[in-house]
Amino acid sequence: MRFTLHCLLICLLAGTLSPVCAQVPPVDTLVRDTPVRDTLVRDTVSQVRPNYKMLRGIFAAQSAIYLGTIYGLSKSWYKNPLTKFTIEDDSREWLQMDKMGHLYTSYQIARHTAALYKKTGISKRQMLVYGAISGIIFQTPIEILDGFSPDYGFSPGDMIANITGSALYLGQVALWDEVRIQPKFSFHYTSLAHVRPQLLGSTWSERWLKDYNGQTYWFSASPRSFFKGSDWPAWLCFSVGYGIQNMVSAQKDVSIEKGYRPYRQYYLSLDIDLTKIKTRSKFVKTLGFLANSIKIPAPALQISRKGVDFKPFYF
């Protein structure tokens, strides 16, 4: 259920990002020296003077979103009174699909906030640190509130997944000076939601948030990123996906008791890196950046305990 909140956080950050990407920092924020490529090897902290007005605005917007989310969560999400802090090991629930959701969300928050900070003219090191920290900070209070909730409990697995998502973004840029492997998300509706609508969603909008059976998490990468001299199109990616089936409860044993046989599914498909499509339009670039968190529908090979199956159009 908390995946709903995670999606809301990404949407709020995306909404903040859209107008910022369309702006160009004022000329007086840049030192009029010869342009230098901003890398972690040669940081631009000495060449670029940040736009402090924009930076303060982003801090204020993030703080408002952050505090408003936490306040709203404490008043509406946790309906039962908070109690003493407890730890709950839920690492085996949902065949770890919920952990994939935490990793994905933390990565996307880090990616979006880093893009926001980049527009202020701060150095790449600062941009990455702020982005990675935001990915963790936005979700940590949720985990702490869970710890005081009688319905949940603090999950070490969730916290590890949150840190991993931010580290995945930070680590790639630190290692390669670019993002080569993109976590993405796709969803299709399943009939299992009718079995337990309260848990898996009773409406179409709830089902794509709650029904883990219809969710797939992907890791997309273009061979061109690893083989710079290749003729392979930079925008064309291979994508590896993970999903589950027949989980009508968070616990596998309960699903089996209800007559279902849960299993994991793995996918191999093609994808498009929308940020690598060349265009002069800032609007199109912004749209591509935002939409690049979603896996495009495409043919896919599905591998599971049932064998190998070809899906001509999978999402």
C-alpha positions, 0 to 999 in steps of 0.5 A: 500500500505504501507504493501509493505514497512512493508514486506520489512523491515521484509525481510531486518531484516531477511536477517541480522538475518540469518548469525548472528544466525549461529554465536556463540559469541567468548569464550572471551565474556563470563565470565567463571562462572557457566552458569545462565539462562537468565531471567528477574528475574535474569538478566545476565548483571553481568554474561555476557560481551557483544560482543561489536564488534558485537553490533556495527555492528548490530547498523551500519546495522540497521542505514543503513537500517533505513536511506536508507529506509527513504530516498528511501521512501521520494523520491519514495513513496511520489510522491506529494510534502510534505505539512503541517502536518495533522491528518487523522482518518482512523480507520474505513478503511479496517475493521481494517485489515490494523491495523492488518498489522501494529501490525504484522509488529511491532511485527515481527521487535521487534522479529527479532531485539531482536534475533539479539541483543541476539547474542551479549551477552547483558542481556535479559532486554536490548535485549527486550528493543532494540527489542521493540524500534526498532519495533516502531522506524522503523515505526514511520518516515513512520507515520510522513511522512504520516502526511506531505503527501497530500495523507495520513495524520498522522494516530493515529490508525496506531501509536497505532497499531505499539506500540501494536505490540512491546508491545505484544512482550515485554509484553509476555516475561516480563510476562512469560519469553517467547513468548506464543502467536505468531502473524502470516500471511497467504494469498490466491488470490481472484478474487476481485483484478480484480475489482480494480487492481490499488488498490488491485494489478494488478500482482500476486506479488502486490496482496498478498501485497495489497489485504486485502481480501486475507490476514489473520492475526493469533494468534497462541499458544500451550496449552503446554505453559500455562499448563506446565505439559500437554502431549500436544506437545509443537509445536502443536498450536491452531490458531485464525484468522481474515480476511475480504471479499468484500472490493473493497475500503478502505471505507465500504460505497464505497464498498457497492455502487459498489455492494458489501457487506463487512463482517468480517471473523473469523477462528479457525485452527491448526498451528505449532510452528517451533521454538519448533521443536527439532534439532541440526542444527543451519541452521534449527533453523534459518530457523524455526525462520524466517518461524515462522512468517507465518501460515502453511496451515491447515484445518480451521473453518470459522465463518462469517455472512454467518454462519460456514464453514469448510475449508479442506485446508486454507491459 
